[in-house]
Amino acid sequence: MSSLRWTKFDQLKELIKNVHINMTWKDCPIECATLFHSKFEKIIQKIILSNKDVIGKVEHVIQL
């Protein structure tokens, strides 16, 4: 499991710890959601919308 950890997540944990020693990532839902969203967008761009047809041909995309 440790090889799958995101470096950015570890950096976020350190940043939170520097702000307040008793805080964890669970106390910062907006920051965690933003990190997840950025990773998910990369997955969409690099895998789903690539020409590799991992899930078949993508005909329509709605991005928010």
mmCIF file as Biopython writes it, N, C-alpha, C and O atoms, coordinates in Angstrom:
data_model
#
loop_
_atom_site.group_PDB
_atom_site.id
_atom_site.type_symbol
_atom_site.label_atom_id
_atom_site.label_alt_id
_atom_site.label_comp_id
_atom_site.label_asym_id
_atom_site.label_entity_id
_atom_site.label_seq_id
_atom_site.pdbx_PDB_ins_code
_atom_site.Cartn_x
_atom_site.Cartn_y
_atom_site.Cartn_z
_atom_site.occupancy
_atom_site.B_iso_or_equiv
_atom_site.auth_seq_id
_atom_site.auth_asym_id
_atom_site.pdbx_PDB_model_num
ATOM 1   N N  . MET A ? 1  ? 0.818   -1.190 0.000   1.0 0.0 1  A 1 
ATOM 2   C CA . MET A ? 1  ? 0.000   0.000  0.000   1.0 0.0 1  A 1 
ATOM 3   C C  . MET A ? 1  ? 0.869   1.263  0.000   1.0 0.0 1  A 1 
ATOM 4   O O  . MET A ? 1  ? 0.487   2.269  -0.598  1.0 0.0 1  A 1 
ATOM 5   N N  . SER A ? 2  ? 1.999   1.224  0.644   1.0 0.0 2  A 1 
ATOM 6   C CA . SER A ? 2  ? 2.826   2.420  0.747   1.0 0.0 2  A 1 
ATOM 7   C C  . SER A ? 2  ? 3.372   2.863  -0.609  1.0 0.0 2  A 1 
ATOM 8   O O  . SER A ? 2  ? 3.608   4.054  -0.813  1.0 0.0 2  A 1 
ATOM 9   N N  . SER A ? 3  ? 3.574   1.942  -1.527  1.0 0.0 3  A 1 
ATOM 10  C CA . SER A ? 3  ? 4.081   2.339  -2.841  1.0 0.0 3  A 1 
ATOM 11  C C  . SER A ? 3  ? 3.023   3.077  -3.657  1.0 0.0 3  A 1 
ATOM 12  O O  . SER A ? 3  ? 3.347   3.725  -4.653  1.0 0.0 3  A 1 
ATOM 13  N N  . LEU A ? 4  ? 1.770   2.984  -3.242  1.0 0.0 4  A 1 
ATOM 14  C CA . LEU A ? 4  ? 0.692   3.662  -3.953  1.0 0.0 4  A 1 
ATOM 15  C C  . LEU A ? 4  ? 0.391   5.048  -3.389  1.0 0.0 4  A 1 
ATOM 16  O O  . LEU A ? 4  ? -0.452  5.766  -3.927  1.0 0.0 4  A 1 
ATOM 17  N N  . ARG A ? 5  ? 1.061   5.418  -2.331  1.0 0.0 5  A 1 
ATOM 18  C CA . ARG A ? 5  ? 0.792   6.722  -1.707  1.0 0.0 5  A 1 
ATOM 19  C C  . ARG A ? 5  ? 1.204   7.860  -2.632  1.0 0.0 5  A 1 
ATOM 20  O O  . ARG A ? 5  ? 2.179   7.759  -3.377  1.0 0.0 5  A 1 
ATOM 21  N N  . TRP A ? 6  ? 0.446   8.932  -2.568  1.0 0.0 6  A 1 
ATOM 22  C CA . TRP A ? 6  ? 0.759   10.117 -3.362  1.0 0.0 6  A 1 
ATOM 23  C C  . TRP A ? 6  ? 1.746   10.967 -2.580  1.0 0.0 6  A 1 
ATOM 24  O O  . TRP A ? 6  ? 1.552   11.213 -1.390  1.0 0.0 6  A 1 
ATOM 25  N N  . THR A ? 7  ? 2.789   11.408 -3.237  1.0 0.0 7  A 1 
ATOM 26  C CA . THR A ? 7  ? 3.751   12.304 -2.607  1.0 0.0 7  A 1 
ATOM 27  C C  . THR A ? 7  ? 3.062   13.587 -2.162  1.0 0.0 7  A 1 
ATOM 28  O O  . THR A ? 7  ? 3.365   14.124 -1.097  1.0 0.0 7  A 1 
ATOM 29  N N  . LYS A ? 8  ? 2.141   14.074 -2.974  1.0 0.0 8  A 1 
ATOM 30  C CA . LYS A ? 8  ? 1.417   15.314 -2.634  1.0 0.0 8  A 1 
ATOM 31  C C  . LYS A ? 8  ? 0.608   15.137 -1.353  1.0 0.0 8  A 1 
ATOM 32  O O  . LYS A ? 8  ? 0.477   16.077 -0.569  1.0 0.0 8  A 1 
ATOM 33  N N  . PHE A ? 9  ? 0.065   13.943 -1.135  1.0 0.0 9  A 1 
ATOM 34  C CA . PHE A ? 9  ? -0.700  13.694 0.090   1.0 0.0 9  A 1 
ATOM 35  C C  . PHE A ? 9  ? 0.209   13.774 1.314   1.0 0.0 9  A 1 
ATOM 36  O O  . PHE A ? 9  ? -0.165  14.354 2.333   1.0 0.0 9  A 1 
ATOM 37  N N  . ASP A ? 10 ? 1.395   13.195 1.212   1.0 0.0 10 A 1 
ATOM 38  C CA . ASP A ? 10 ? 2.352   13.285 2.315   1.0 0.0 10 A 1 
ATOM 39  C C  . ASP A ? 10 ? 2.768   14.733 2.562   1.0 0.0 10 A 1 
ATOM 40  O O  . ASP A ? 10 ? 2.936   15.142 3.711   1.0 0.0 10 A 1 
ATOM 41  N N  . GLN A ? 11 ? 2.933   15.502 1.501   1.0 0.0 11 A 1 
ATOM 42  C CA . GLN A ? 11 ? 3.267   16.918 1.637   1.0 0.0 11 A 1 
ATOM 43  C C  . GLN A ? 11 ? 2.129   17.677 2.306   1.0 0.0 11 A 1 
ATOM 44  O O  . GLN A ? 11 ? 2.367   18.565 3.125   1.0 0.0 11 A 1 
ATOM 45  N N  . LEU A ? 12 ? 0.894   17.330 1.959   1.0 0.0 12 A 1 
ATOM 46  C CA . LEU A ? 12 ? -0.270  17.967 2.572   1.0 0.0 12 A 1 
ATOM 47  C C  . LEU A ? 12 ? -0.319  17.661 4.070   1.0 0.0 12 A 1 
ATOM 48  O O  . LEU A ? 12 ? -0.603  18.543 4.880   1.0 0.0 12 A 1 
ATOM 49  N N  . LYS A ? 13 ? -0.042  16.413 4.427   1.0 0.0 13 A 1 
ATOM 50  C CA . LYS A ? 13 ? -0.033  16.051 5.851   1.0 0.0 13 A 1 
ATOM 51  C C  . LYS A ? 13 ? 1.012   16.848 6.617   1.0 0.0 13 A 1 
ATOM 52  O O  . LYS A ? 13 ? 0.748   17.299 7.732   1.0 0.0 13 A 1 
ATOM 53  N N  . GLU A ? 14 ? 2.181   17.027 6.042   1.0 0.0 14 A 1 
ATOM 54  C CA . GLU A ? 14 ? 3.233   17.803 6.698   1.0 0.0 14 A 1 
ATOM 55  C C  . GLU A ? 14 ? 2.837   19.274 6.832   1.0 0.0 14 A 1 
ATOM 56  O O  . GLU A ? 14 ? 3.082   19.896 7.866   1.0 0.0 14 A 1 
ATOM 57  N N  . LEU A ? 15 ? 2.238   19.814 5.804   1.0 0.0 15 A 1 
ATOM 58  C CA . LEU A ? 15 ? 1.785   21.206 5.843   1.0 0.0 15 A 1 
ATOM 59  C C  . LEU A ? 15 ? 0.737   21.407 6.934   1.0 0.0 15 A 1 
ATOM 60  O O  . LEU A ? 15 ? 0.789   22.388 7.675   1.0 0.0 15 A 1 
ATOM 61  N N  . ILE A ? 16 ? -0.203  20.489 7.031   1.0 0.0 16 A 1 
ATOM 62  C CA . ILE A ? 16 ? -1.245  20.579 8.056   1.0 0.0 16 A 1 
ATOM 63  C C  . ILE A ? 16 ? -0.624  20.488 9.447   1.0 0.0 16 A 1 
ATOM 64  O O  . ILE A ? 16 ? -1.013  21.221 10.356  1.0 0.0 16 A 1 
ATOM 65  N N  . LYS A ? 17 ? 0.336   19.592 9.606   1.0 0.0 17 A 1 
ATOM 66  C CA . LYS A ? 17 ? 0.995   19.433 10.898  1.0 0.0 17 A 1 
ATOM 67  C C  . LYS A ? 17 ? 1.743   20.704 11.288  1.0 0.0 17 A 1 
ATOM 68  O O  . LYS A ? 17 ? 1.823   21.038 12.470  1.0 0.0 17 A 1 
ATOM 69  N N  . ASN A ? 18 ? 2.291   21.415 10.301  1.0 0.0 18 A 1 
ATOM 70  C CA . ASN A ? 18 ? 2.999   22.669 10.586  1.0 0.0 18 A 1 
ATOM 71  C C  . ASN A ? 18 ? 2.046   23.779 10.984  1.0 0.0 18 A 1 
ATOM 72  O O  . ASN A ? 18 ? 2.417   24.678 11.739  1.0 0.0 18 A 1 
ATOM 73  N N  . VAL A ? 19 ? 0.814   23.721 10.480  1.0 0.0 19 A 1 
ATOM 74  C CA . VAL A ? 19 ? -0.177  24.752 10.838  1.0 0.0 19 A 1 
ATOM 75  C C  . VAL A ? 19 ? -0.648  24.552 12.270  1.0 0.0 19 A 1 
ATOM 76  O O  . VAL A ? 19 ? -0.694  25.499 13.055  1.0 0.0 19 A 1 
ATOM 77  N N  . HIS A ? 20 ? -0.998  23.318 12.604  1.0 0.0 20 A 1 
ATOM 78  C CA . HIS A ? 20 ? -1.464  23.018 13.957  1.0 0.0 20 A 1 
ATOM 79  C C  . HIS A ? 20 ? -1.090  21.580 14.281  1.0 0.0 20 A 1 
ATOM 80  O O  . HIS A ? 20 ? -1.448  20.665 13.540  1.0 0.0 20 A 1 
ATOM 81  N N  . ILE A ? 21 ? -0.387  21.377 15.358  1.0 0.0 21 A 1 
ATOM 82  C CA . ILE A ? 21 ? 0.180   20.060 15.677  1.0 0.0 21 A 1 
ATOM 83  C C  . ILE A ? 21 ? -0.880  18.975 15.875  1.0 0.0 21 A 1 
ATOM 84  O O  . ILE A ? 21 ? -0.608  17.802 15.620  1.0 0.0 21 A 1 
ATOM 85  N N  . ASN A ? 22 ? -2.077  19.344 16.322  1.0 0.0 22 A 1 
ATOM 86  C CA . ASN A ? 22 ? -3.118  18.355 16.590  1.0 0.0 22 A 1 
ATOM 87  C C  . ASN A ? 22 ? -4.039  18.107 15.397  1.0 0.0 22 A 1 
ATOM 88  O O  . ASN A ? 22 ? -4.951  17.287 15.492  1.0 0.0 22 A 1 
ATOM 89  N N  . MET A ? 23 ? -3.823  18.786 14.297  1.0 0.0 23 A 1 
ATOM 90  C CA . MET A ? 23 ? -4.679  18.604 13.129  1.0 0.0 23 A 1 
ATOM 91  C C  . MET A ? 23 ? -4.177  17.457 12.263  1.0 0.0 23 A 1 
ATOM 92  O O  . MET A ? 23 ? -2.977  17.188 12.197  1.0 0.0 23 A 1 
ATOM 93  N N  . THR A ? 24 ? -5.114  16.784 11.598  1.0 0.0 24 A 1 
ATOM 94  C CA . THR A ? 24 ? -4.773  15.746 10.635  1.0 0.0 24 A 1 
ATOM 95  C C  . THR A ? 24 ? -5.446  16.084 9.319   1.0 0.0 24 A 1 
ATOM 96  O O  . THR A ? 24 ? -6.144  17.093 9.217   1.0 0.0 24 A 1 
ATOM 97  N N  . TRP A ? 25 ? -5.242  15.247 8.312   1.0 0.0 25 A 1 
ATOM 98  C CA . TRP A ? 25 ? -5.881  15.476 7.015   1.0 0.0 25 A 1 
ATOM 99  C C  . TRP A ? 25 ? -7.394  15.417 7.130   1.0 0.0 25 A 1 
ATOM 100 O O  . TRP A ? 25 ? -8.093  15.995 6.297   1.0 0.0 25 A 1 
ATOM 101 N N  . LYS A ? 26 ? -7.917  14.735 8.140   1.0 0.0 26 A 1 
ATOM 102 C CA . LYS A ? 26 ? -9.365  14.630 8.343   1.0 0.0 26 A 1 
ATOM 103 C C  . LYS A ? 26 ? -9.971  15.981 8.733   1.0 0.0 26 A 1 
ATOM 104 O O  . LYS A ? 26 ? -11.169 16.197 8.554   1.0 0.0 26 A 1 
ATOM 105 N N  . ASP A ? 27 ? -9.156  16.878 9.257   1.0 0.0 27 A 1 
ATOM 106 C CA . ASP A ? 27 ? -9.614  18.205 9.661   1.0 0.0 27 A 1 
ATOM 107 C C  . ASP A ? 27 ? -9.590  19.203 8.504   1.0 0.0 27 A 1 
ATOM 108 O O  . ASP A ? 27 ? -9.967  20.360 8.689   1.0 0.0 27 A 1 
ATOM 109 N N  . CYS A ? 28 ? -9.161  18.787 7.331   1.0 0.0 28 A 1 
ATOM 110 C CA . CYS A ? 28 ? -9.008  19.684 6.180   1.0 0.0 28 A 1 
ATOM 111 C C  . CYS A ? 28 ? -9.686  19.091 4.941   1.0 0.0 28 A 1 
ATOM 112 O O  . CYS A ? 28 ? -9.004  18.733 3.981   1.0 0.0 28 A 1 
ATOM 113 N N  . PRO A ? 29 ? -11.010 18.985 4.950   1.0 0.0 29 A 1 
ATOM 114 C CA . PRO A ? 29 ? -11.693 18.326 3.840   1.0 0.0 29 A 1 
ATOM 115 C C  . PRO A ? 29 ? -11.560 19.058 2.503   1.0 0.0 29 A 1 
ATOM 116 O O  . PRO A ? 29 ? -11.515 18.415 1.454   1.0 0.0 29 A 1 
ATOM 117 N N  . ILE A ? 30 ? -11.499 20.369 2.526   1.0 0.0 30 A 1 
ATOM 118 C CA . ILE A ? 30 ? -11.402 21.126 1.269   1.0 0.0 30 A 1 
ATOM 119 C C  . ILE A ? 30 ? -10.062 20.861 0.598   1.0 0.0 30 A 1 
ATOM 120 O O  . ILE A ? 30 ? -10.004 20.649 -0.613  1.0 0.0 30 A 1 
ATOM 121 N N  . GLU A ? 31 ? -8.994  20.871 1.368   1.0 0.0 31 A 1 
ATOM 122 C CA . GLU A ? 31 ? -7.669  20.617 0.814   1.0 0.0 31 A 1 
ATOM 123 C C  . GLU A ? 31 ? -7.574  19.195 0.258   1.0 0.0 31 A 1 
ATOM 124 O O  . GLU A ? 31 ? -6.998  18.981 -0.809  1.0 0.0 31 A 1 
ATOM 125 N N  . CYS A ? 32 ? -8.134  18.233 0.976   1.0 0.0 32 A 1 
ATOM 126 C CA . CYS A ? 32 ? -8.109  16.842 0.507   1.0 0.0 32 A 1 
ATOM 127 C C  . CYS A ? 32 ? -8.956  16.666 -0.747  1.0 0.0 32 A 1 
ATOM 128 O O  . CYS A ? 32 ? -8.565  15.946 -1.665  1.0 0.0 32 A 1 
ATOM 129 N N  . ALA A ? 33 ? -10.109 17.318 -0.791  1.0 0.0 33 A 1 
ATOM 130 C CA . ALA A ? 33 ? -10.963 17.233 -1.976  1.0 0.0 33 A 1 
ATOM 131 C C  . ALA A ? 33 ? -10.285 17.870 -3.186  1.0 0.0 33 A 1 
ATOM 132 O O  . ALA A ? 33 ? -10.402 17.366 -4.303  1.0 0.0 33 A 1 
ATOM 133 N N  . THR A ? 34 ? -9.582  18.969 -2.966  1.0 0.0 34 A 1 
ATOM 134 C CA . THR A ? 34 ? -8.864  19.629 -4.050  1.0 0.0 34 A 1 
ATOM 135 C C  . THR A ? 34 ? -7.751  18.735 -4.583  1.0 0.0 34 A 1 
ATOM 136 O O  . THR A ? 34 ? -7.555  18.637 -5.794  1.0 0.0 34 A 1 
ATOM 137 N N  . LEU A ? 35 ? -7.029  18.087 -3.687  1.0 0.0 35 A 1 
ATOM 138 C CA . LEU A ? 35 ? -5.972  17.162 -4.098  1.0 0.0 35 A 1 
ATOM 139 C C  . LEU A ? 35 ? -6.555  15.994 -4.887  1.0 0.0 35 A 1 
ATOM 140 O O  . LEU A ? 35 ? -6.016  15.614 -5.927  1.0 0.0 35 A 1 
ATOM 141 N N  . PHE A ? 36 ? -7.654  15.425 -4.398  1.0 0.0 36 A 1 
ATOM 142 C CA . PHE A ? 36 ? -8.299  14.319 -5.095  1.0 0.0 36 A 1 
ATOM 143 C C  . PHE A ? 36 ? -8.781  14.747 -6.477  1.0 0.0 36 A 1 
ATOM 144 O O  . PHE A ? 36 ? -8.604  14.019 -7.454  1.0 0.0 36 A 1 
ATOM 145 N N  . HIS A ? 37 ? -9.384  15.919 -6.554  1.0 0.0 37 A 1 
ATOM 146 C CA . HIS A ? 37 ? -9.894  16.423 -7.830  1.0 0.0 37 A 1 
ATOM 147 C C  . HIS A ? 37 ? -8.767  16.587 -8.849  1.0 0.0 37 A 1 
ATOM 148 O O  . HIS A ? 37 ? -8.930  16.234 -10.017 1.0 0.0 37 A 1 
ATOM 149 N N  . SER A ? 38 ? -7.631  17.116 -8.413  1.0 0.0 38 A 1 
ATOM 150 C CA . SER A ? 38 ? -6.514  17.297 -9.350  1.0 0.0 38 A 1 
ATOM 151 C C  . SER A ? 38 ? -5.995  15.953 -9.850  1.0 0.0 38 A 1 
ATOM 152 O O  . SER A ? 38 ? -5.663  15.817 -11.027 1.0 0.0 38 A 1 
ATOM 153 N N  . LYS A ? 39 ? -5.922  14.956 -8.965  1.0 0.0 39 A 1 
ATOM 154 C CA . LYS A ? 39 ? -5.479  13.623 -9.380  1.0 0.0 39 A 1 
ATOM 155 C C  . LYS A ? 39 ? -6.489  12.987 -10.329 1.0 0.0 39 A 1 
ATOM 156 O O  . LYS A ? 39 ? -6.107  12.358 -11.316 1.0 0.0 39 A 1 
ATOM 157 N N  . PHE A ? 40 ? -7.767  13.147 -10.035 1.0 0.0 40 A 1 
ATOM 158 C CA . PHE A ? 40 ? -8.813  12.572 -10.875 1.0 0.0 40 A 1 
ATOM 159 C C  . PHE A ? 40 ? -8.807  13.198 -12.269 1.0 0.0 40 A 1 
ATOM 160 O O  . PHE A ? 40 ? -8.999  12.503 -13.266 1.0 0.0 40 A 1 
ATOM 161 N N  . GLU A ? 41 ? -8.588  14.499 -12.335 1.0 0.0 41 A 1 
ATOM 162 C CA . GLU A ? 41 ? -8.493  15.176 -13.634 1.0 0.0 41 A 1 
ATOM 163 C C  . GLU A ? 41 ? -7.329  14.633 -14.459 1.0 0.0 41 A 1 
ATOM 164 O O  . GLU A ? 41 ? -7.445  14.481 -15.675 1.0 0.0 41 A 1 
ATOM 165 N N  . LYS A ? 42 ? -6.215  14.341 -13.803 1.0 0.0 42 A 1 
ATOM 166 C CA . LYS A ? 42 ? -5.069  13.764 -14.519 1.0 0.0 42 A 1 
ATOM 167 C C  . LYS A ? 42 ? -5.406  12.378 -15.057 1.0 0.0 42 A 1 
ATOM 168 O O  . LYS A ? 42 ? -5.004  12.025 -16.166 1.0 0.0 42 A 1 
ATOM 169 N N  . ILE A ? 43 ? -6.141  11.594 -14.274 1.0 0.0 43 A 1 
ATOM 170 C CA . ILE A ? 43 ? -6.561  10.269 -14.739 1.0 0.0 43 A 1 
ATOM 171 C C  . ILE A ? 43 ? -7.450  10.397 -15.967 1.0 0.0 43 A 1 
ATOM 172 O O  . ILE A ? 43 ? -7.283  9.659  -16.938 1.0 0.0 43 A 1 
ATOM 173 N N  . ILE A ? 44 ? -8.386  11.323 -15.928 1.0 0.0 44 A 1 
ATOM 174 C CA . ILE A ? 44 ? -9.283  11.532 -17.072 1.0 0.0 44 A 1 
ATOM 175 C C  . ILE A ? 44 ? -8.474  11.911 -18.313 1.0 0.0 44 A 1 
ATOM 176 O O  . ILE A ? 44 ? -8.690  11.350 -19.387 1.0 0.0 44 A 1 
ATOM 177 N N  . GLN A ? 45 ? -7.553  12.852 -18.172 1.0 0.0 45 A 1 
ATOM 178 C CA . GLN A ? 45 ? -6.786  13.330 -19.321 1.0 0.0 45 A 1 
ATOM 179 C C  . GLN A ? 45 ? -5.822  12.288 -19.860 1.0 0.0 45 A 1 
ATOM 180 O O  . GLN A ? 45 ? -5.728  12.102 -21.073 1.0 0.0 45 A 1 
ATOM 181 N N  . LYS A ? 46 ? -5.100  11.602 -18.967 1.0 0.0 46 A 1 
ATOM 182 C CA . LYS A ? 46 ? -4.035  10.699 -19.406 1.0 0.0 46 A 1 
ATOM 183 C C  . LYS A ? 46 ? -4.513  9.305  -19.788 1.0 0.0 46 A 1 
ATOM 184 O O  . LYS A ? 46 ? -3.861  8.630  -20.584 1.0 0.0 46 A 1 
ATOM 185 N N  . ILE A ? 47 ? -5.640  8.860  -19.235 1.0 0.0 47 A 1 
ATOM 186 C CA . ILE A ? 47 ? -6.080  7.488  -19.502 1.0 0.0 47 A 1 
ATOM 187 C C  . ILE A ? 47 ? -7.392  7.456  -20.278 1.0 0.0 47 A 1 
ATOM 188 O O  . ILE A ? 47 ? -7.470  6.853  -21.349 1.0 0.0 47 A 1 
ATOM 189 N N  . ILE A ? 48 ? -8.407  8.096  -19.743 1.0 0.0 48 A 1 
ATOM 190 C CA . ILE A ? 48 ? -9.735  7.981  -20.343 1.0 0.0 48 A 1 
ATOM 191 C C  . ILE A ? 48 ? -9.816  8.704  -21.679 1.0 0.0 48 A 1 
ATOM 192 O O  . ILE A ? 48 ? -10.399 8.175  -22.625 1.0 0.0 48 A 1 
ATOM 193 N N  . LEU A ? 49 ? -9.248  9.897  -21.779 1.0 0.0 49 A 1 
ATOM 194 C CA . LEU A ? 49 ? -9.336  10.661 -23.024 1.0 0.0 49 A 1 
ATOM 195 C C  . LEU A ? 49 ? -8.146  10.445 -23.956 1.0 0.0 49 A 1 
ATOM 196 O O  . LEU A ? 49 ? -8.037  11.104 -24.989 1.0 0.0 49 A 1 
ATOM 197 N N  . SER A ? 50 ? -7.264  9.533  -23.597 1.0 0.0 50 A 1 
ATOM 198 C CA . SER A ? 50 ? -6.124  9.268  -24.469 1.0 0.0 50 A 1 
ATOM 199 C C  . SER A ? 50 ? -6.562  8.421  -25.657 1.0 0.0 50 A 1 
ATOM 200 O O  . SER A ? 50 ? -7.701  7.955  -25.706 1.0 0.0 50 A 1 
ATOM 201 N N  . ASN A ? 51 ? -5.688  8.228  -26.584 1.0 0.0 51 A 1 
ATOM 202 C CA . ASN A ? 51 ? -5.985  7.419  -27.764 1.0 0.0 51 A 1 
ATOM 203 C C  . ASN A ? 51 ? -5.778  5.929  -27.520 1.0 0.0 51 A 1 
ATOM 204 O O  . ASN A ? 51 ? -5.835  5.137  -28.460 1.0 0.0 51 A 1 
ATOM 205 N N  . LYS A ? 52 ? -5.542  5.542  -26.282 1.0 0.0 52 A 1 
ATOM 206 C CA . LYS A ? 52 ? -5.267  4.145  -25.959 1.0 0.0 52 A 1 
ATOM 207 C C  . LYS A ? 52 ? -6.533  3.288  -25.905 1.0 0.0 52 A 1 
ATOM 208 O O  . LYS A ? 52 ? -6.440  2.061  -25.887 1.0 0.0 52 A 1 
ATOM 209 N N  . ASP A ? 53 ? -7.696  3.903  -25.879 1.0 0.0 53 A 1 
ATOM 210 C CA . ASP A ? 53 ? -8.984  3.202  -25.823 1.0 0.0 53 A 1 
ATOM 211 C C  . ASP A ? 53 ? -9.049  2.211  -24.666 1.0 0.0 53 A 1 
ATOM 212 O O  . ASP A ? 53 ? -9.441  1.058  -24.845 1.0 0.0 53 A 1 
ATOM 213 N N  . VAL A ? 54 ? -8.664  2.666  -23.493 1.0 0.0 54 A 1 
ATOM 214 C CA . VAL A ? 54 ? -8.666  1.812  -22.312 1.0 0.0 54 A 1 
ATOM 215 C C  . VAL A ? 54 ? -10.073 1.340  -21.982 1.0 0.0 54 A 1 
ATOM 216 O O  . VAL A ? 54 ? -10.275 0.176  -21.633 1.0 0.0 54 A 1 
ATOM 217 N N  . ILE A ? 55 ? -11.042 2.234  -22.090 1.0 0.0 55 A 1 
ATOM 218 C CA . ILE A ? 55 ? -12.431 1.879  -21.797 1.0 0.0 55 A 1 
ATOM 219 C C  . ILE A ? 55 ? -13.292 1.924  -23.045 1.0 0.0 55 A 1 
ATOM 220 O O  . ILE A ? 55 ? -14.519 1.945  -22.952 1.0 0.0 55 A 1 
ATOM 221 N N  . GLY A ? 56 ? -12.674 1.939  -24.187 1.0 0.0 56 A 1 
ATOM 222 C CA . GLY A ? 56 ? -13.413 2.086  -25.434 1.0 0.0 56 A 1 
ATOM 223 C C  . GLY A ? 56 ? -13.350 3.528  -25.895 1.0 0.0 56 A 1 
ATOM 224 O O  . GLY A ? 56 ? -12.743 4.373  -25.237 1.0 0.0 56 A 1 
ATOM 225 N N  . LYS A ? 57 ? -13.971 3.805  -27.013 1.0 0.0 57 A 1 
ATOM 226 C CA . LYS A ? 57 ? -13.935 5.157  -27.552 1.0 0.0 57 A 1 
ATOM 227 C C  . LYS A ? 57 ? -14.856 6.066  -26.750 1.0 0.0 57 A 1 
ATOM 228 O O  . LYS A ? 57 ? -16.028 5.753  -26.538 1.0 0.0 57 A 1 
ATOM 229 N N  . VAL A ? 58 ? -14.316 7.186  -26.311 1.0 0.0 58 A 1 
ATOM 230 C CA . VAL A ? 58 ? -15.087 8.173  -25.558 1.0 0.0 58 A 1 
ATOM 231 C C  . VAL A ? 58 ? -15.726 9.117  -26.565 1.0 0.0 58 A 1 
ATOM 232 O O  . VAL A ? 58 ? -15.036 9.777  -27.342 1.0 0.0 58 A 1 
ATOM 233 N N  . GLU A ? 59 ? -17.044 9.172  -26.540 1.0 0.0 59 A 1 
ATOM 234 C CA . GLU A ? 59 ? -17.769 10.009 -27.490 1.0 0.0 59 A 1 
ATOM 235 C C  . GLU A ? 59 ? -18.132 11.376 -26.936 1.0 0.0 59 A 1 
ATOM 236 O O  . GLU A ? 59 ? -18.134 12.361 -27.674 1.0 0.0 59 A 1 
ATOM 237 N N  . HIS A ? 60 ? -18.436 11.450 -25.653 1.0 0.0 60 A 1 
ATOM 238 C CA . HIS A ? 60 ? -18.841 12.722 -25.053 1.0 0.0 60 A 1 
ATOM 239 C C  . HIS A ? 60 ? -18.175 12.883 -23.687 1.0 0.0 60 A 1 
ATOM 240 O O  . HIS A ? 60 ? -17.999 11.913 -22.950 1.0 0.0 60 A 1 
ATOM 241 N N  . VAL A ? 61 ? -17.811 14.113 -23.368 1.0 0.0 61 A 1 
ATOM 242 C CA . VAL A ? 61 ? -17.200 14.417 -22.086 1.0 0.0 61 A 1 
ATOM 243 C C  . VAL A ? 61 ? -17.837 15.681 -21.535 1.0 0.0 61 A 1 
ATOM 244 O O  . VAL A ? 61 ? -17.977 16.677 -22.245 1.0 0.0 61 A 1 
ATOM 245 N N  . ILE A ? 62 ? -18.217 15.637 -20.280 1.0 0.0 62 A 1 
ATOM 246 C CA . ILE A ? 62 ? -18.719 16.831 -19.587 1.0 0.0 62 A 1 
ATOM 247 C C  . ILE A ? 62 ? -17.736 17.133 -18.477 1.0 0.0 62 A 1 
ATOM 248 O O  . ILE A ? 62 ? -17.567 16.334 -17.556 1.0 0.0 62 A 1 
ATOM 249 N N  . GLN A ? 63 ? -17.094 18.271 -18.557 1.0 0.0 63 A 1 
ATOM 250 C CA . GLN A ? 63 ? -16.155 18.661 -17.507 1.0 0.0 63 A 1 
ATOM 251 C C  . GLN A ? 63 ? -16.684 19.873 -16.788 1.0 0.0 63 A 1 
ATOM 252 O O  . GLN A ? 63 ? -17.187 20.816 -17.398 1.0 0.0 63 A 1 
ATOM 253 N N  . LEU A ? 64 ? -16.560 19.829 -15.492 1.0 0.0 64 A 1 
ATOM 254 C CA . LEU A ? 64 ? -17.062 20.930 -14.669 1.0 0.0 64 A 1 
ATOM 255 C C  . LEU A ? 64 ? -15.976 21.892 -14.325 1.0 0.0 64 A 1 
ATOM 256 O O  . LEU A ? 64 ? -16.224 22.881 -13.636 1.0 0.0 64 A 1 
#
